[in-house]
């Protein structure tokens, strides 16, 4: 159900984001600036309001801020190109925003004599980061990992709807929503692990081989190690197996994919 709501909401938001994104581009605003502003607003809503128990105000600010996930992608599509740094920045800021939201919830609940929901919020915090990392790591070693019943959009919808129930005095519904989200997040982690395990079944990487599986060339005794040419940047060297660890792939509308829809 949350996935249906997120898809419908994304379709409607995309129609609004397109003209707004074009207007911002004409004003000289870049997608990266929108990403940073949106993340800053989430931090204000989460740390400044949710952490102090002002759920309604925090929820409004966070909801409006999350819309920037659609806006920066719309701006990238409008200008016809994206940048690798934009994709990296968008994914990184999403992780910071998610940590702020669930960390603030856990802090507030832990200070209001509600230890069980606080534990649930901590599980959501940890599992959310693992969900994103699992996809990034899978992609870095050549596997697909676009599976899971609680991706980022669904997680935000569930906590947002639960927060609305709390505002109207239905505290128990909010506590249940947090734990439902915690369980769904753990299931999503398991789904991604099993999905990659299935793809990797039977594959072996002999020791002493490179990323392509070819044997690493031996260096004759006394042969000096090849030196990097002067002026060659670190980015021009071939990445190692952990080069994509920082990639996310769980953002709402990555700037790197001008034609993409929802992320993980």
C-alpha positions as CSV (number, residue, x, y, z in Angstrom):
1,X,0.0,0.0,0.0
2,X,2.8,2.4,0.9
3,X,4.4,1.6,-2.5
4,X,1.2,2.5,-4.3
5,X,0.9,5.8,-2.4
6,X,4.5,6.7,-3.1
7,X,4.2,5.9,-6.9
8,X,1.0,8.0,-7.1
9,X,2.5,10.8,-5.1
10,X,5.6,10.8,-7.2
11,X,3.6,11.0,-10.5
12,X,1.7,14.0,-9.2
13,X,4.8,15.7,-7.8
14,X,6.7,15.2,-11.1
15,X,4.0,17.3,-12.9
16,X,4.5,20.1,-10.4
17,X,8.3,19.8,-10.2
18,X,8.9,20.1,-13.9
19,X,7.9,23.8,-14.4
20,X,9.4,24.8,-11.0
21,X,12.7,23.1,-11.9
22,X,12.8,25.0,-15.2
23,X,12.1,28.3,-13.5
24,X,14.9,27.7,-11.0
25,X,17.3,26.9,-13.8
26,X,16.5,30.1,-15.5
27,X,17.2,31.9,-12.2
28,X,20.7,30.3,-12.2
29,X,20.0,27.8,-9.4
30,X,21.6,24.4,-9.8
31,X,20.3,20.9,-8.8
32,X,23.2,20.6,-6.3
33,X,22.1,23.8,-4.5
34,X,18.5,22.5,-4.3
35,X,19.8,19.2,-2.8
36,X,21.8,21.0,-0.1
37,X,18.9,23.3,0.7
38,X,16.5,20.4,1.0
39,X,18.8,18.5,3.3
40,X,19.3,21.5,5.5
41,X,15.6,21.9,5.8
42,X,15.2,18.3,6.8
43,X,17.9,18.8,9.5
44,X,16.0,21.8,10.8
45,X,12.7,19.9,10.9
46,X,14.2,16.8,12.5
47,X,16.7,18.1,14.9
48,X,15.0,21.4,15.7
49,X,11.4,20.2,16.0
50,X,10.9,16.4,16.0
51,X,13.7,15.8,18.6
52,X,11.9,18.3,20.9
53,X,8.5,16.7,20.4
54,X,7.1,19.2,18.0
55,X,5.9,16.5,15.6
56,X,3.4,18.5,13.5
57,X,5.9,21.3,12.7
58,X,8.7,18.9,12.1
59,X,6.5,16.7,9.9
60,X,5.5,19.6,7.7
61,X,9.0,20.9,7.2
62,X,10.4,17.4,6.5
63,X,7.5,16.6,4.0
64,X,8.2,19.9,2.1
65,X,11.9,19.2,2.2
66,X,11.6,15.7,0.8
67,X,10.0,17.2,-2.3
68,X,13.4,18.4,-3.3
69,X,14.2,14.8,-4.2
70,X,11.8,15.3,-7.1
71,X,12.9,18.9,-7.8
72,X,16.6,18.3,-8.4
73,X,15.9,15.4,-10.7
74,X,13.4,17.5,-12.7
75,X,16.0,20.2,-13.0
76,X,18.6,17.7,-14.3
77,X,16.1,16.5,-16.9
78,X,15.1,20.0,-17.9
79,X,18.8,21.0,-18.7
80,X,19.3,17.7,-20.5
81,X,22.3,16.3,-18.6
82,X,23.5,15.2,-15.2
83,X,26.8,15.0,-13.4
84,X,28.4,12.1,-11.4
85,X,29.1,14.5,-8.5
86,X,25.4,15.5,-8.5
87,X,24.4,11.8,-8.1
88,X,26.9,11.3,-5.4
89,X,25.8,14.4,-3.5
90,X,22.1,13.6,-3.8
91,X,22.6,10.0,-2.4
92,X,24.9,11.2,0.4
93,X,22.5,13.9,1.5
94,X,19.6,11.4,1.5
95,X,21.5,9.3,4.0
96,X,22.2,12.3,6.2
97,X,18.5,13.3,6.0
98,X,17.2,9.8,6.8
99,X,19.6,9.5,9.8
100,X,18.4,12.9,11.1
101,X,14.7,11.9,10.9
102,X,15.0,8.5,12.6
103,X,17.7,9.6,15.0
104,X,15.5,12.5,16.1
105,X,12.6,10.2,16.6
106,X,14.6,7.8,18.7
107,X,16.0,10.7,20.8
108,X,12.5,12.1,21.4
109,X,10.9,8.8,22.2
110,X,13.8,7.8,24.5
111,X,13.2,11.0,26.5
112,X,9.4,10.5,26.8
113,X,9.4,7.1,28.6
114,X,8.6,5.2,25.4
115,X,11.6,2.8,25.2
116,X,10.0,0.3,22.8
117,X,9.2,2.7,20.0
118,X,12.6,4.3,20.6
119,X,14.2,0.9,19.9
120,X,12.1,0.5,16.8
121,X,13.2,3.9,15.6
122,X,16.9,2.9,16.1
123,X,16.3,-0.3,14.1
124,X,14.8,1.9,11.3
125,X,17.8,4.1,11.5
126,X,20.4,1.3,11.2
127,X,18.4,-0.8,8.7
128,X,17.8,2.2,6.4
129,X,21.6,2.7,6.1
130,X,22.2,-1.0,5.5
131,X,19.5,-1.1,2.8
132,X,21.3,1.7,0.9
133,X,24.7,0.3,1.4
134,X,23.7,-3.2,0.3
135,X,22.6,-1.9,-3.0
136,X,25.7,0.3,-3.5
137,X,28.0,-2.6,-2.6
138,X,26.1,-5.1,-4.8
139,X,26.4,-2.7,-7.8
140,X,30.1,-2.1,-7.1
141,X,30.7,-5.9,-7.7
142,X,28.5,-6.1,-10.7
143,X,25.1,-7.3,-9.3
144,X,21.6,-5.8,-9.4
145,X,19.9,-5.1,-6.1
146,X,16.6,-3.3,-6.9
147,X,14.5,-5.3,-4.6
148,X,12.8,-4.8,-1.2
149,X,9.4,-4.0,0.2
150,X,10.5,-1.0,2.2
151,X,12.6,1.3,0.0
152,X,13.2,4.9,0.9
153,X,9.9,6.3,-0.4
154,X,7.9,3.6,1.5
155,X,9.8,4.2,4.7
156,X,9.1,8.0,4.6
157,X,5.4,7.4,3.8
158,X,5.0,5.0,6.7
159,X,6.7,7.3,9.3
160,X,4.8,10.3,7.9
161,X,1.4,8.7,8.1
162,X,2.2,7.3,11.6
163,X,3.1,10.8,12.7
164,X,-0.2,12.1,11.5
165,X,-2.0,9.6,13.7
166,X,0.1,10.8,16.7
167,X,-0.9,14.4,16.0
168,X,-4.5,13.4,16.3
169,X,-3.9,11.7,19.6
170,X,-3.6,8.1,18.4
171,X,-0.2,7.5,20.0
172,X,-0.4,3.7,19.8
173,X,-0.9,3.7,16.0
174,X,2.3,5.7,15.7
175,X,4.2,3.2,17.9
176,X,2.9,0.4,15.8
177,X,3.8,2.1,12.6
178,X,7.4,2.5,13.8
179,X,7.7,-1.1,14.6
180,X,6.0,-2.2,11.3
181,X,8.6,-0.1,9.5
182,X,11.4,-1.6,11.6
183,X,10.3,-5.1,10.7
184,X,9.8,-4.2,7.0
185,X,13.2,-2.6,6.9
186,X,14.9,-5.8,8.3
187,X,13.0,-7.9,5.7
188,X,14.2,-5.6,3.0
189,X,17.8,-6.1,4.2
190,X,17.3,-9.9,4.0
191,X,15.7,-9.7,0.6
192,X,18.7,-7.8,-0.8
193,X,21.2,-10.2,0.7
194,X,19.3,-13.2,-0.7
195,X,18.9,-11.6,-4.1
196,X,22.6,-10.9,-4.5
197,X,23.4,-14.4,-3.1
198,X,21.2,-15.9,-5.8
199,X,23.1,-14.0,-8.5
200,X,26.4,-14.9,-7.1
201,X,25.7,-18.6,-6.7
202,X,28.5,-20.7,-8.2
203,X,30.8,-17.7,-8.9
204,X,34.4,-17.9,-7.7
205,X,37.2,-15.3,-7.7
206,X,40.6,-16.9,-7.6
207,X,43.1,-15.3,-5.3
208,X,45.6,-13.0,-7.0
209,X,43.3,-11.9,-9.7
210,X,42.1,-8.5,-10.7
211,X,38.5,-7.3,-10.8
212,X,38.0,-8.9,-14.2
213,X,39.1,-12.4,-13.0
214,X,42.3,-12.4,-15.1
215,X,45.5,-13.4,-13.3
216,X,47.4,-10.5,-12.0
217,X,50.7,-10.0,-14.0
218,X,53.9,-11.0,-12.2
219,X,56.6,-8.4,-11.8
220,X,60.1,-9.6,-12.5
221,X,62.6,-9.4,-9.6
222,X,64.2,-6.0,-9.5
223,X,61.7,-4.3,-11.7
224,X,60.6,-1.0,-10.2
225,X,56.9,-0.4,-9.6
226,X,55.3,1.7,-12.3
227,X,55.0,5.3,-11.3
228,X,52.0,7.5,-11.9
229,X,52.5,10.1,-14.5
230,X,52.9,13.7,-13.1
231,X,49.6,15.5,-13.1
232,X,47.5,12.4,-13.1
233,X,44.7,12.8,-10.6
234,X,43.5,10.0,-8.3
235,X,40.1,10.0,-10.1
236,X,41.9,8.9,-13.4
237,X,43.3,5.8,-11.8
238,X,41.2,2.6,-12.0
239,X,39.0,2.2,-8.9
240,X,39.5,-0.6,-6.5
241,X,36.7,-3.0,-5.5
242,X,35.5,-0.6,-2.8
243,X,35.2,2.4,-5.1
244,X,31.4,2.3,-5.3
245,X,30.9,1.9,-1.6
246,X,29.9,5.6,-1.3
247,X,27.3,5.2,-4.0
248,X,23.8,5.0,-2.8
249,X,21.1,4.2,-5.3
250,X,18.4,4.6,-2.7
251,X,17.6,8.2,-3.4
252,X,14.1,9.4,-4.3
253,X,15.0,10.8,-7.8
254,X,18.8,10.7,-8.4
255,X,20.2,13.6,-10.3
256,X,22.4,11.1,-12.2
257,X,19.4,9.7,-14.1
258,X,17.6,12.4,-16.0
259,X,14.9,10.0,-17.1
260,X,14.7,7.8,-14.0
261,X,11.9,7.4,-11.7
262,X,11.9,6.2,-8.1
263,X,15.2,4.9,-6.7
264,X,15.5,2.0,-4.5
